[in-house]
Amino acid sequence: MTLPRVAKGRRARFHDDAAVDQLFGIVTALTAELSVAFERIETLERVLARRGSLERAEVEDYVIDEVEAGDRAAQREALIARVFQVLEAYGAPPGGRAD
């Protein structure tokens, strides 16, 4: 089952300025994304520590190839889209200006 990505009904307003609500939505989305990232990093560090198969220098000196760079770019774009989707839900940039 797939849930719709757009909420039905009126959007809750907490501040007189819609831009403040949009900013709060962005900060909330970033916090959620960062929380997930921290949990994954913690899991990876624990797994690697148990195996004893990684030295910090390996992480510091790691060089990505072109394929991995492309994958990371796609992941970064997807993150940006998720974080800023709140602006799409409002249908306009912060402050309602269409510069």
PyMOL commands that place a pseudoatom at each C-alpha (Angstrom):
pseudoatom trace, name=CA, resn=MET, resi=1, chain=A, elem=C, hetatm=0, pos=[0.000, 0.000, 0.000]
pseudoatom trace, name=CA, resn=THR, resi=2, chain=A, elem=C, hetatm=0, pos=[1.282, 3.450, -0.894]
pseudoatom trace, name=CA, resn=LEU, resi=3, chain=A, elem=C, hetatm=0, pos=[0.242, 6.495, 1.098]
pseudoatom trace, name=CA, resn=PRO, resi=4, chain=A, elem=C, hetatm=0, pos=[-0.382, 9.779, -0.697]
pseudoatom trace, name=CA, resn=ARG, resi=5, chain=A, elem=C, hetatm=0, pos=[2.453, 12.330, -0.369]
pseudoatom trace, name=CA, resn=VAL, resi=6, chain=A, elem=C, hetatm=0, pos=[0.086, 15.294, -0.191]
pseudoatom trace, name=CA, resn=ALA, resi=7, chain=A, elem=C, hetatm=0, pos=[-2.051, 15.912, 2.870]
pseudoatom trace, name=CA, resn=LYS, resi=8, chain=A, elem=C, hetatm=0, pos=[-5.724, 16.676, 2.401]
pseudoatom trace, name=CA, resn=GLY, resi=9, chain=A, elem=C, hetatm=0, pos=[-7.447, 19.597, 4.052]
pseudoatom trace, name=CA, resn=ARG, resi=10, chain=A, elem=C, hetatm=0, pos=[-6.152, 22.970, 5.114]
pseudoatom trace, name=CA, resn=ARG, resi=11, chain=A, elem=C, hetatm=0, pos=[-2.560, 23.394, 6.191]
pseudoatom trace, name=CA, resn=ALA, resi=12, chain=A, elem=C, hetatm=0, pos=[-2.171, 24.293, 9.858]
pseudoatom trace, name=CA, resn=ARG, resi=13, chain=A, elem=C, hetatm=0, pos=[-0.916, 27.816, 10.498]
pseudoatom trace, name=CA, resn=PHE, resi=14, chain=A, elem=C, hetatm=0, pos=[1.006, 28.557, 13.653]
pseudoatom trace, name=CA, resn=HIS, resi=15, chain=A, elem=C, hetatm=0, pos=[2.404, 32.005, 12.845]
pseudoatom trace, name=CA, resn=ASP, resi=16, chain=A, elem=C, hetatm=0, pos=[1.047, 35.112, 11.143]
pseudoatom trace, name=CA, resn=ASP, resi=17, chain=A, elem=C, hetatm=0, pos=[3.810, 34.905, 8.541]
pseudoatom trace, name=CA, resn=ALA, resi=18, chain=A, elem=C, hetatm=0, pos=[3.574, 31.817, 6.302]
pseudoatom trace, name=CA, resn=ALA, resi=19, chain=A, elem=C, hetatm=0, pos=[7.347, 31.987, 5.744]
pseudoatom trace, name=CA, resn=VAL, resi=20, chain=A, elem=C, hetatm=0, pos=[7.911, 31.196, 9.432]
pseudoatom trace, name=CA, resn=ASP, resi=21, chain=A, elem=C, hetatm=0, pos=[5.726, 28.100, 9.108]
pseudoatom trace, name=CA, resn=GLN, resi=22, chain=A, elem=C, hetatm=0, pos=[7.621, 27.084, 5.957]
pseudoatom trace, name=CA, resn=LEU, resi=23, chain=A, elem=C, hetatm=0, pos=[10.965, 27.548, 7.692]
pseudoatom trace, name=CA, resn=PHE, resi=24, chain=A, elem=C, hetatm=0, pos=[9.752, 25.469, 10.630]
pseudoatom trace, name=CA, resn=GLY, resi=25, chain=A, elem=C, hetatm=0, pos=[8.706, 22.722, 8.192]
pseudoatom trace, name=CA, resn=ILE, resi=26, chain=A, elem=C, hetatm=0, pos=[12.146, 22.758, 6.568]
pseudoatom trace, name=CA, resn=VAL, resi=27, chain=A, elem=C, hetatm=0, pos=[13.927, 22.608, 9.929]
pseudoatom trace, name=CA, resn=THR, resi=28, chain=A, elem=C, hetatm=0, pos=[11.695, 19.728, 10.992]
pseudoatom trace, name=CA, resn=ALA, resi=29, chain=A, elem=C, hetatm=0, pos=[12.439, 17.821, 7.768]
pseudoatom trace, name=CA, resn=LEU, resi=30, chain=A, elem=C, hetatm=0, pos=[16.183, 18.401, 8.189]
pseudoatom trace, name=CA, resn=THR, resi=31, chain=A, elem=C, hetatm=0, pos=[16.028, 17.208, 11.781]
pseudoatom trace, name=CA, resn=ALA, resi=32, chain=A, elem=C, hetatm=0, pos=[14.296, 13.994, 10.703]
pseudoatom trace, name=CA, resn=GLU, resi=33, chain=A, elem=C, hetatm=0, pos=[16.838, 13.377, 7.934]
pseudoatom trace, name=CA, resn=LEU, resi=34, chain=A, elem=C, hetatm=0, pos=[19.758, 14.049, 10.282]
pseudoatom trace, name=CA, resn=SER, resi=35, chain=A, elem=C, hetatm=0, pos=[18.315, 11.752, 12.927]
pseudoatom trace, name=CA, resn=VAL, resi=36, chain=A, elem=C, hetatm=0, pos=[18.115, 8.892, 10.439]
pseudoatom trace, name=CA, resn=ALA, resi=37, chain=A, elem=C, hetatm=0, pos=[21.663, 9.584, 9.244]
pseudoatom trace, name=CA, resn=PHE, resi=38, chain=A, elem=C, hetatm=0, pos=[23.013, 9.583, 12.807]
pseudoatom trace, name=CA, resn=GLU, resi=39, chain=A, elem=C, hetatm=0, pos=[21.302, 6.257, 13.545]
pseudoatom trace, name=CA, resn=ARG, resi=40, chain=A, elem=C, hetatm=0, pos=[22.764, 4.674, 10.410]
pseudoatom trace, name=CA, resn=ILE, resi=41, chain=A, elem=C, hetatm=0, pos=[26.247, 6.011, 11.161]
pseudoatom trace, name=CA, resn=GLU, resi=42, chain=A, elem=C, hetatm=0, pos=[26.033, 4.712, 14.734]
pseudoatom trace, name=CA, resn=THR, resi=43, chain=A, elem=C, hetatm=0, pos=[24.966, 1.285, 13.459]
pseudoatom trace, name=CA, resn=LEU, resi=44, chain=A, elem=C, hetatm=0, pos=[27.801, 1.155, 10.933]
pseudoatom trace, name=CA, resn=GLU, resi=45, chain=A, elem=C, hetatm=0, pos=[30.373, 2.205, 13.520]
pseudoatom trace, name=CA, resn=ARG, resi=46, chain=A, elem=C, hetatm=0, pos=[29.198, -0.473, 15.965]
pseudoatom trace, name=CA, resn=VAL, resi=47, chain=A, elem=C, hetatm=0, pos=[29.212, -3.212, 13.313]
pseudoatom trace, name=CA, resn=LEU, resi=48, chain=A, elem=C, hetatm=0, pos=[32.683, -2.241, 12.161]
pseudoatom trace, name=CA, resn=ALA, resi=49, chain=A, elem=C, hetatm=0, pos=[33.985, -1.974, 15.728]
pseudoatom trace, name=CA, resn=ARG, resi=50, chain=A, elem=C, hetatm=0, pos=[32.702, -5.481, 16.531]
pseudoatom trace, name=CA, resn=ARG, resi=51, chain=A, elem=C, hetatm=0, pos=[34.430, -6.867, 13.457]
pseudoatom trace, name=CA, resn=GLY, resi=52, chain=A, elem=C, hetatm=0, pos=[37.573, -4.875, 14.112]
pseudoatom trace, name=CA, resn=SER, resi=53, chain=A, elem=C, hetatm=0, pos=[37.812, -4.384, 10.376]
pseudoatom trace, name=CA, resn=LEU, resi=54, chain=A, elem=C, hetatm=0, pos=[38.163, -0.641, 9.974]
pseudoatom trace, name=CA, resn=GLU, resi=55, chain=A, elem=C, hetatm=0, pos=[40.701, 1.961, 10.920]
pseudoatom trace, name=CA, resn=ARG, resi=56, chain=A, elem=C, hetatm=0, pos=[39.730, 5.640, 10.980]
pseudoatom trace, name=CA, resn=ALA, resi=57, chain=A, elem=C, hetatm=0, pos=[42.394, 6.498, 8.416]
pseudoatom trace, name=CA, resn=GLU, resi=58, chain=A, elem=C, hetatm=0, pos=[40.540, 4.330, 5.899]
pseudoatom trace, name=CA, resn=VAL, resi=59, chain=A, elem=C, hetatm=0, pos=[37.512, 6.605, 6.198]
pseudoatom trace, name=CA, resn=GLU, resi=60, chain=A, elem=C, hetatm=0, pos=[39.574, 9.801, 6.100]
pseudoatom trace, name=CA, resn=ASP, resi=61, chain=A, elem=C, hetatm=0, pos=[41.557, 8.659, 3.058]
pseudoatom trace, name=CA, resn=TYR, resi=62, chain=A, elem=C, hetatm=0, pos=[38.660, 7.090, 1.117]
pseudoatom trace, name=CA, resn=VAL, resi=63, chain=A, elem=C, hetatm=0, pos=[38.356, 8.274, -2.502]
pseudoatom trace, name=CA, resn=ILE, resi=64, chain=A, elem=C, hetatm=0, pos=[35.118, 7.757, -4.403]
pseudoatom trace, name=CA, resn=ASP, resi=65, chain=A, elem=C, hetatm=0, pos=[34.922, 6.802, -8.056]
pseudoatom trace, name=CA, resn=GLU, resi=66, chain=A, elem=C, hetatm=0, pos=[32.714, 8.400, -10.725]
pseudoatom trace, name=CA, resn=VAL, resi=67, chain=A, elem=C, hetatm=0, pos=[29.872, 5.905, -10.288]
pseudoatom trace, name=CA, resn=GLU, resi=68, chain=A, elem=C, hetatm=0, pos=[29.758, 6.452, -6.541]
pseudoatom trace, name=CA, resn=ALA, resi=69, chain=A, elem=C, hetatm=0, pos=[29.977, 10.213, -7.057]
pseudoatom trace, name=CA, resn=GLY, resi=70, chain=A, elem=C, hetatm=0, pos=[26.914, 9.985, -9.295]
pseudoatom trace, name=CA, resn=ASP, resi=71, chain=A, elem=C, hetatm=0, pos=[25.060, 7.900, -6.727]
pseudoatom trace, name=CA, resn=ARG, resi=72, chain=A, elem=C, hetatm=0, pos=[25.891, 10.397, -3.991]
pseudoatom trace, name=CA, resn=ALA, resi=73, chain=A, elem=C, hetatm=0, pos=[24.753, 13.300, -6.169]
pseudoatom trace, name=CA, resn=ALA, resi=74, chain=A, elem=C, hetatm=0, pos=[21.419, 11.566, -6.780]
pseudoatom trace, name=CA, resn=GLN, resi=75, chain=A, elem=C, hetatm=0, pos=[20.998, 10.896, -3.054]
pseudoatom trace, name=CA, resn=ARG, resi=76, chain=A, elem=C, hetatm=0, pos=[21.840, 14.518, -2.277]
pseudoatom trace, name=CA, resn=GLU, resi=77, chain=A, elem=C, hetatm=0, pos=[19.245, 15.771, -4.781]
pseudoatom trace, name=CA, resn=ALA, resi=78, chain=A, elem=C, hetatm=0, pos=[16.634, 13.434, -3.287]
pseudoatom trace, name=CA, resn=LEU, resi=79, chain=A, elem=C, hetatm=0, pos=[17.425, 14.759, 0.192]
pseudoatom trace, name=CA, resn=ILE, resi=80, chain=A, elem=C, hetatm=0, pos=[17.076, 18.339, -0.988]
pseudoatom trace, name=CA, resn=ALA, resi=81, chain=A, elem=C, hetatm=0, pos=[13.734, 17.498, -2.592]
pseudoatom trace, name=CA, resn=ARG, resi=82, chain=A, elem=C, hetatm=0, pos=[12.459, 15.889, 0.636]
pseudoatom trace, name=CA, resn=VAL, resi=83, chain=A, elem=C, hetatm=0, pos=[13.616, 18.745, 2.842]
pseudoatom trace, name=CA, resn=PHE, resi=84, chain=A, elem=C, hetatm=0, pos=[12.198, 21.492, 0.659]
pseudoatom trace, name=CA, resn=GLN, resi=85, chain=A, elem=C, hetatm=0, pos=[8.974, 19.718, -0.305]
pseudoatom trace, name=CA, resn=VAL, resi=86, chain=A, elem=C, hetatm=0, pos=[7.269, 21.921, 2.286]
pseudoatom trace, name=CA, resn=LEU, resi=87, chain=A, elem=C, hetatm=0, pos=[7.675, 24.821, -0.139]
pseudoatom trace, name=CA, resn=GLU, resi=88, chain=A, elem=C, hetatm=0, pos=[5.879, 22.869, -2.857]
pseudoatom trace, name=CA, resn=ALA, resi=89, chain=A, elem=C, hetatm=0, pos=[3.048, 22.127, -0.450]
pseudoatom trace, name=CA, resn=TYR, resi=90, chain=A, elem=C, hetatm=0, pos=[2.574, 25.866, 0.057]
pseudoatom trace, name=CA, resn=GLY, resi=91, chain=A, elem=C, hetatm=0, pos=[2.715, 26.439, -3.676]
pseudoatom trace, name=CA, resn=ALA, resi=92, chain=A, elem=C, hetatm=0, pos=[5.079, 29.417, -3.435]
pseudoatom trace, name=CA, resn=PRO, resi=93, chain=A, elem=C, hetatm=0, pos=[8.462, 30.457, -2.140]
pseudoatom trace, name=CA, resn=PRO, resi=94, chain=A, elem=C, hetatm=0, pos=[8.680, 31.756, 1.468]
pseudoatom trace, name=CA, resn=GLY, resi=95, chain=A, elem=C, hetatm=0, pos=[6.812, 35.005, 1.881]
pseudoatom trace, name=CA, resn=GLY, resi=96, chain=A, elem=C, hetatm=0, pos=[4.564, 34.228, -1.099]
pseudoatom trace, name=CA, resn=ARG, resi=97, chain=A, elem=C, hetatm=0, pos=[6.858, 36.037, -3.549]
pseudoatom trace, name=CA, resn=ALA, resi=98, chain=A, elem=C, hetatm=0, pos=[7.305, 34.557, -6.996]
pseudoatom trace, name=CA, resn=ASP, resi=99, chain=A, elem=C, hetatm=0, pos=[10.637, 36.254, -7.830]
for i in range(1, 99): cmd.bond("trace and resi %d" % i, "trace and resi %d" % (i + 1))
show_as sticks, trace
zoom trace
